[in-house]
Structure formats: structure tokens, C-alpha cells
Amino acid sequence: MNTCFIIGNGPSFNRVPAGLLESVPTFGMNYAGFQPIYYVCVDSDILTNHAEEIRPLVEGAKIAFISELLKGINSLYDLPNTVNVGKDQRSFKAEQYMSGFTAAYVALKAAYYLGFQEVRLYGVDHSLDWAHYKEDYPAGAPDRARRMAVMETHYQLAANVYARAGRTIVNHSNPSRLDKIFRRA
């Protein structure tokens, strides 16, 4: 089976089995704690204000998927391994936002188009309590619940697209509402 791992930065990242990062195709996002084979960043703050911090992740990836909305804002977009990600016009065309408000959704789209049959999620901890890489992410407390609902809509879209194609998404991340969307490991 053609399997990849999408590894977020949540607390369950620490449960990634030893040796996995070297033996299986991986997607890492934003401030990934490892060098992924595939890198995803669609966060405008990171791409605009922290490009040099993520440059090693972008350069070290086989393919780096970055937001086309900021195309040309910095030299990351000039690297030969970058692919600009925008609103999907094919399998995920029902999306409301090209990012679904989360790089993990974009990684799911990329993994689908790269032909992976099974995706396993680690560190994709979907919780109002988790402060992510900064305390007010995403978008501060008042807007956080609404943004997370938008994320869930897009995760469900990804689950539907994968299911129609006979593909699988398995959640190894901390228990959350995502367990109603993706099969639990």
C-alpha cells in the first residue's frame, strides 16, 4: 500500500514512532520539527514575516507547497521545488477556502494528487485548548471556534474525496472531533 504520513506540530507529534521519519514519505507543515520530504505552508504570517526561518525546510523538501496568494512576496517562490497552491478546481472544488484554514488540509490535497492511497495523521491535534506555535493561533480565542468549524468542513471534504476514490485517512493524533471524520488508529 502506498502510504504517507502527514505530521503536524501538535502534542501528538511526540508519539511518531522512532525511525518513521526516515522510512516513510512525510508531509511537514509550517514550523515542522523535522525535515519532511514534502513541505506545506499556506500561512500568510509565516510566509510574509518568517520566510528565512522556514527556508531550510522549503529548500530541503522534494516538493514545497506554498500559498499562491502571496506569489512573488519573497524568494521562496523562486526556488525550483516550490509548487503554488490555490483554490482547487478538480476533486476538492467544493472547498470554501483553498487552505481550509489549516496546512493539514492542504497536505491532504497534495497527498491525494500525488497518488497516496493511505494517509496517516500525527500531530494534527484539533483542539481549542492547544496554543499551536503561538498563543493566539489560529486568529485568537474569539474567532477560534468558528475557524475550527471551517477546518472540520474541509477535513470532511477531504474524507469524502478519499472515500470516493477508495483511499483511507487514519488519525493517530490526539482524540478530538476529527475522530468523527477520520478513522481512528
N, C-alpha and C positions, 0 to 999 in steps of 0.2 A: 504494500500500500504506500502511496506517495504522500508522506506526512510531513508537516512543518509545524513549528511552534511559534506562536505569537506571544511575546513576552513583554508585559507592561512593567511599570515601575512600582506597582503596589506591593504591599507587605508579603503577599504570597509569592513574589519573585524569589524570596529566600528559600522556597521549597522546590525550586527547579532541581531535578536530580543531578547529582555530580556527573560531570562528563557530557551531559546532554548538549551543552552549548557548542561543543566541538564536533558532535557526531550527527546532528540533525539540522536541516535548514531552519534558520531562525529569522524572525522579524523582531526588531527592537525599535523603540519609539522615543522621541523627544530626548531626554537625558538618559539614554539606555546605560545600564551598569555593566555592559559588556559590548564587544564588537559583533554586531549582528551581520549576517550575510545580506539581509535586506533591511534597510533603514527607512522609517517613516516619520516625517514631521510636517504637520499642516498647521501648527500653532503659530499664529502671526507674531506674537510676542517673542517667541524663541527665534523664529526666522529673521525677524527685524532687529532685535536687540542683542541676541546671543549667538549670532552666526559663527563667530570664531570659536566659541565653546563647543559647538556641535560639529565643526568642520572635520575633526578626526573620524567621527562616526560616519559622516557622509562620505568622505574620501575612502574609508576602509570597507565600505559596503560594495557588494557586487552591483546592486541597484539601490539608489536612494530615491524614494518617492517623496516629493515636496510639493507644497501648495502652488498651483499655477496662479492663484490670486495675487501673489507677490512677485511674480516673474520679473527678473531684472533688478530686484532691490539690492542684491549683493552678488558676490562672485560664486556663491554656491550653485547658482543657476547655470554657470558656465562650465561646471565640471561634466566630464563625458559620461558619468554613470548616473546622472540625475534624470528622473522622469517627472514631468509636471503632472499633478493630479488635479482634475477639475470635476465638474458635475458629470456623472455617468450618463451615457446615452444608450447603454446596452442592457445588460442583465439587472443592474441596480438603478434603472432610470426612475423608479418610484421614490428615490431619495428626496428628502426636503432640502438637505444641505450636503454638499459634496463631502464634508468631513464627518457628518453625523455628530458633530461636536466632540469627537474622540478619534485619536490616531488609530486606536484599535479597530474601529470600523473601516478605516482606510486600509489598514493592513489586511483585514478580511477580504476586501475587494481585490487587493493586489494578489493575495494568495489564490483567490478564485481564478483570476485571469492568468496566473502563472501555471494553473493546472493542478494544484494540490487537491488531493481527494479527501484528506483528513487534516483538520487544523486543531491543535491543542492550545488552549489558553492558560497562561500562568501570569500572575501579576496584574491581571485585568480586574482589579478589585473595585467593584461598583458599589460605593458606599458614601452616604452623606457625611460620615464621620471621618473619612480619610482626607488628610490635608494635601495629598498629591505632592508635587515637587515644590509647592509654595502654599502658604496657609489659605489664601483666598482663591485657590484654583478648584474648580472652574468658576469663574465670574462671581465670586463672593457668595456668602451664605444666602442672601435673599433670593437670588436667581438660580441657585444651585439645583434645587428640586426640579424646576422646570427644565433646565438644561439636561439633567439626568433622565427625565422622561423622554426628551428628544433623542438622547443616546439609545434608550431602550427601543424606541420606534425603529431606529436604524439597525440596531442589533437584530431585531425581529425580521427586518427586511433581509439581512444577510442570512439568517437562519432559513428563511423561506427559499431564497435563491439557491443555497447549498442543498436543501432537501429536494427541490425540484430536479436538481442535477444528480441526485443520488450520492451526494457528498455529506461529510459529517463535521460538526464543530463540537468539541468536547471541552468542558470548563473544569480546569484544575484550580482556578482562583478561589479566593475565599467565598464561602456561601453568601449569596445575595439574590436580588430579584432576577439576575441573569440566569439563575437555575430554572426559571420558568420558561426561558427562551432556548438555552443550550443544554444539551445532555450533560449531566454531572458525571465527573470521573469517579 
